[in-house]
Amino acid sequence: MQLLVSDFDGTYFLNEEDIKINNQMIKQFMEKGNIFMLSSGRSFKSLKEMTQKYHIPYDYLSCCDGSILYDKNDNIVIKYNLNSGIIQEFLNLQKEIFVKKVQHSYPDDYYDTYHEGSLIGLNLVVENENITKDFLDKYKKLAEKYIDYDFLHYKHDNITFFCLKNKGINKSTTVKYLKSFLNLNYQDIITVGDNENDFKMLECFNSYYIGNVDEKIKKVCLKGYNSLSNLLEDMQ
């Protein structure tokens, strides 16, 4: 049994025609007794909507960059709540730059404002043209001050996400959990991605990238492909 983990945007979903082919190949992969997980920076609500819209088969959904894992019946398997000590200081970074929006990450969705309940992460969404050196310096200093937290930033189209999570929580977290839960060996796990928030899961397992990626991503991957379906064809 193999576990295949794929990022969604820019990896599983390139365009509507590509996703149809990927769906067919994933169904064949799963019919052989293998396990498939989508892993995304998206919230559960957003990723679930995509799976329903495009009829994507899956066994697990890992959302909010590894902060929460759902099974195919929408049950929460495991989640990692954000400790509260740093929240206000992180939000104060908004004073340094024009922030398009703040994503308060909860188990079900991202919200623009704080709600009661389990906060699993925070994202500042900034248009690339507004990012300044002063802001990046303050972001770096905050990361150096709070070493028990992970500060991640990655680009998607014309925006950059500046993310706050508890230490060690990233896309590899839910993959490692499933490795133990399913009693898999490292060679049984394949991860696929294209961006900085995929790096940790690509670094830890047998990994491949899709499309044009940074050299940092290429260095930890075995090979690159134009689409996920091309990789699946090679795996047959």
C-alpha positions, 0 to 999 in steps of 0.5 A: 500500500502506498500513500500519495500526498498532493498539493492542490493549487498549482499541482493537482489543479492546473486547469479544468481539463487537467483535473479531469485526467488527474481524477481518472488516474487517482481513481485507478490508484485508489482502486489498487488499495492505495491511499490518496490525500490532498494537502493544501493551505486552503481551509477545509470549507474551501478545499471541500468545495473544490473536491465537490465541484470537480468530483475529486476522489480522496481518502484524507484532506489536510488543510491550513498547511497541515494544521488539521486533518480530515477523513473522507467522511469529514471527521477531524482526525487530528488538529493542532491549536495555536497557542495564544501568547504571540497572537496580538504581536503578530497581528500588530504587523498590520501597522507596518504594511497594507494588509489585504486581509487577515485570515484567522484559521479555524477548523472549518474555515478562514475568517476575517475577524477573531471568533471564539473557538480553536484558532489553528493559525493566522495568515496575513495576506499581502499584495506583493507590490506592497511588501517593504523591507521594513516589514520583512525585517520586523517579521524576521525579528518577531520570528527570532523572538518567538522560536517556539513558533513557525513563521512561513511566507510563500507566494501565490500569484500576486500575493504573499501569505505570511503565516503563523503556526505552532512550531513544527506544524506544516504540511509534513505534520499530517503526512507523518501522522498518517505514516504512523497511523497506517503503519507505513514505511518512508518508501511507501509515501510519495509527496507532490508539490510546487511551492514553499509551503510544500517544502517540508513534506517534499523534503521528508519523503519521496517527492516530485514537483509539478511545473516551474519551481524554485531551485530549493524545491528541485533540490529535495525532489527526485524529478519534475513533471508537467502534471500529476497524471504524468507522474501517475503514469510513470508509477504504473 
